[in-house]
Amino acid sequence: MARPKEFDRDDALDRAMQLFWSRGFEATSIQDLVEAMGINRGSLYAAFGDKHALYLAALDRFCCTAGDVEGLLGAALRETGSAKAAIRRLFMAAVDAAATGGRRGCMVVNTAVEFCPDAGDIGAQVALAMRRTEAALHGVLLQARASGEIGDRVEAPALARYLTSSLSGLRVMAKATDDRATLNDIVDVTLSVLD
């Protein structure tokens, strides 16, 4: 009996994430996944379960890597020392992705558009990712208030929700256009609430 071909699970999951991120769930077939991941169907099912389970794993992978808002904000805050600059950097990452030919948007936002509101466990994972983004922004806003970078005209939780919503909208716009001037205008107007 032939032994199944071994493969790097993380590499295969990264490849699946990239494909789902580019095409979405419905437009990606099992055959597309097998080819992109470089594994056979049996290995795919044995390692990841069905397409739905693989999508959940890929979405989680996105949240921990390319979509890691907490990590991006934390790194920007450490580098700049400014909460406002860290928030701007988060927004500009969406602009940069569109301007450099990565008009895939955000996998979390794409998933919300494709699946929600009746998305079961996928919808729950999207909601969790949005709450984590909101919490990360809330934490940075509290630091900005404590340092005097921003005032207290708007409550921090409401402002964090607004910025989360605006970031999602920017990511949708970044799928529609790669015009940096247009996207920069959106960022400037959105972040004017911090002044």
C-alpha positions as CSV (number, residue, x, y, z in Angstrom):
1,M,0.0,0.0,0.0
2,A,1.4,3.4,-1.0
3,R,2.1,5.8,1.7
4,P,0.3,9.2,1.3
5,K,2.5,12.1,0.1
6,E,3.6,14.2,3.0
7,F,3.2,18.0,2.7
8,D,3.7,21.1,4.8
9,R,0.3,21.8,6.3
10,D,1.1,25.5,7.0
11,D,2.2,26.1,3.4
12,A,-0.8,24.3,2.0
13,L,-3.1,26.3,4.3
14,D,-1.4,29.6,3.1
15,R,-2.0,28.6,-0.5
16,A,-5.7,27.9,0.3
17,M,-6.0,31.2,2.1
18,Q,-4.5,33.1,-0.9
19,L,-7.0,31.3,-3.3
20,F,-10.0,31.9,-1.1
21,W,-9.0,35.5,-0.5
22,S,-8.7,36.1,-4.2
23,R,-11.8,34.2,-5.4
24,G,-14.1,33.8,-2.4
25,F,-15.7,30.6,-1.2
26,E,-18.3,29.9,-3.9
27,A,-16.0,30.6,-6.9
28,T,-13.3,28.2,-5.5
29,S,-13.7,24.5,-6.3
30,I,-12.2,21.6,-4.5
31,Q,-10.1,21.0,-7.7
32,D,-8.9,24.6,-7.6
33,L,-7.8,24.0,-4.0
34,V,-6.1,20.7,-4.8
35,E,-4.1,22.3,-7.6
36,A,-3.2,25.5,-5.6
37,M,-2.3,23.6,-2.4
38,G,-0.2,20.9,-4.3
39,I,-1.9,18.0,-2.5
40,N,-4.4,15.4,-3.5
41,R,-8.1,15.3,-2.5
42,G,-7.6,12.6,0.1
43,S,-4.9,14.6,1.8
44,L,-7.0,17.8,1.7
45,Y,-9.9,16.0,3.3
46,A,-7.7,14.1,5.8
47,A,-5.9,17.3,6.9
48,F,-8.6,19.9,6.8
49,G,-12.0,18.3,6.5
50,D,-14.4,19.6,3.9
51,K,-14.2,22.8,1.9
52,H,-16.2,24.6,4.6
53,A,-13.8,23.6,7.4
54,L,-10.8,24.5,5.2
55,Y,-12.4,28.0,4.6
56,L,-12.7,28.5,8.3
57,A,-9.1,27.5,8.8
58,A,-8.0,29.8,6.0
59,L,-10.0,32.7,7.4
60,D,-8.4,32.1,10.8
61,R,-5.0,32.1,9.1
62,F,-5.7,35.4,7.4
63,C,-6.7,37.0,10.8
64,C,-3.4,35.8,12.3
65,T,-1.2,36.9,9.4
66,A,-2.2,39.4,6.7
67,G,-5.3,40.6,8.5
68,D,-3.7,40.9,12.0
69,V,-4.9,44.4,12.9
70,E,-3.7,44.1,16.5
71,G,-0.2,43.3,15.4
72,L,-0.1,46.0,12.8
73,L,-1.4,48.6,15.2
74,G,1.0,47.4,17.9
75,A,4.0,47.5,15.6
76,A,3.1,51.0,14.3
77,L,2.6,52.3,17.8
78,R,6.0,51.0,18.9
79,E,7.6,52.4,15.8
80,T,6.0,55.9,15.8
81,G,5.1,56.4,19.4
82,S,1.9,58.0,18.2
83,A,-1.6,56.5,18.5
84,K,-2.9,58.7,15.7
85,A,0.0,57.7,13.4
86,A,-0.6,54.0,14.2
87,I,-4.3,54.3,13.2
88,R,-3.3,56.2,10.0
89,R,-0.8,53.4,9.2
90,L,-3.6,50.8,9.5
91,F,-5.8,52.7,7.1
92,M,-2.9,53.4,4.7
93,A,-2.2,49.6,4.6
94,A,-5.5,49.2,2.8
95,V,-4.6,52.0,0.4
96,D,-1.1,50.5,-0.2
97,A,-2.5,47.1,-0.9
98,A,-4.9,48.5,-3.6
99,A,-2.2,50.7,-5.2
100,T,0.3,47.9,-5.5
101,G,-2.0,45.6,-7.4
102,G,-3.5,43.7,-4.4
103,R,-7.1,44.7,-5.0
104,R,-8.4,41.6,-3.2
105,G,-9.6,43.7,-0.3
106,C,-9.7,42.1,3.1
107,M,-10.6,38.5,3.4
108,V,-12.8,39.2,6.5
109,V,-14.7,41.9,4.8
110,N,-15.0,39.8,1.6
111,T,-16.4,37.0,3.7
112,A,-18.9,39.3,5.4
113,V,-20.1,40.5,2.0
114,E,-20.3,36.9,0.6
115,F,-21.9,35.2,3.5
116,C,-23.5,37.4,6.1
117,P,-26.0,37.7,7.7
118,D,-26.9,34.0,7.6
119,A,-23.4,32.5,7.8
120,G,-23.4,30.3,10.8
121,D,-19.9,29.6,12.1
122,I,-18.3,31.6,9.3
123,G,-20.4,34.6,10.3
124,A,-19.4,34.1,13.9
125,Q,-15.7,34.1,12.8
126,V,-16.3,37.3,10.9
127,A,-18.0,38.9,13.8
128,L,-15.2,37.9,16.1
129,A,-12.6,39.4,13.7
130,M,-14.6,42.7,13.6
131,R,-14.8,42.7,17.4
132,R,-11.0,42.2,17.6
133,T,-10.4,45.1,15.2
134,E,-12.8,47.3,17.2
135,A,-11.1,46.3,20.5
136,A,-7.6,47.0,19.1
137,L,-8.7,50.4,17.9
138,H,-10.4,51.1,21.2
139,G,-7.1,50.3,23.0
140,V,-5.1,52.6,20.8
141,L,-7.8,55.4,21.2
142,L,-7.5,55.1,25.0
143,Q,-3.8,55.5,24.7
144,A,-4.3,58.5,22.4
145,R,-6.7,60.1,25.0
146,A,-4.3,59.4,27.9
147,S,-1.4,61.0,26.0
148,G,-3.5,64.0,24.9
149,E,-3.3,63.2,21.2
150,I,-7.0,63.3,20.8
151,G,-9.8,64.9,22.8
152,D,-12.8,63.3,24.4
153,R,-15.5,64.8,22.1
154,V,-16.7,61.3,21.1
155,E,-16.7,58.3,23.4
156,A,-13.9,55.9,22.7
157,P,-16.1,52.8,22.1
158,A,-18.3,54.7,19.6
159,L,-15.2,56.0,17.9
160,A,-13.7,52.5,17.7
161,R,-16.9,51.2,16.1
162,Y,-16.9,54.1,13.6
163,L,-13.3,53.5,12.6
164,T,-13.9,49.7,12.3
165,S,-16.8,50.4,10.0
166,S,-14.9,53.0,8.0
167,L,-11.9,50.7,7.6
168,S,-14.2,48.0,6.3
169,G,-15.7,50.5,3.8
170,L,-12.3,51.6,2.7
171,R,-11.3,48.0,2.1
172,V,-14.4,47.6,-0.1
173,M,-13.5,50.8,-2.0
174,A,-10.0,49.6,-2.4
175,K,-11.4,46.6,-4.3
176,A,-13.2,48.9,-6.7
177,T,-10.4,51.4,-7.4
178,D,-6.7,51.6,-7.1
179,D,-6.7,55.3,-7.4
180,R,-4.5,56.4,-4.5
181,A,-5.8,60.0,-4.5
182,T,-9.4,58.8,-4.1
183,L,-8.4,56.4,-1.3
184,N,-6.2,58.9,0.4
185,D,-9.1,61.4,0.4
186,I,-11.3,58.8,2.1
187,V,-8.6,58.2,4.8
188,D,-8.1,61.9,5.4
189,V,-11.8,62.6,5.9
190,T,-12.3,59.5,8.0
191,L,-9.4,60.3,10.3
192,S,-10.4,63.9,10.6
193,V,-12.6,62.8,13.5
194,L,-9.4,62.3,15.5
195,D,-8.5,66.0,15.2
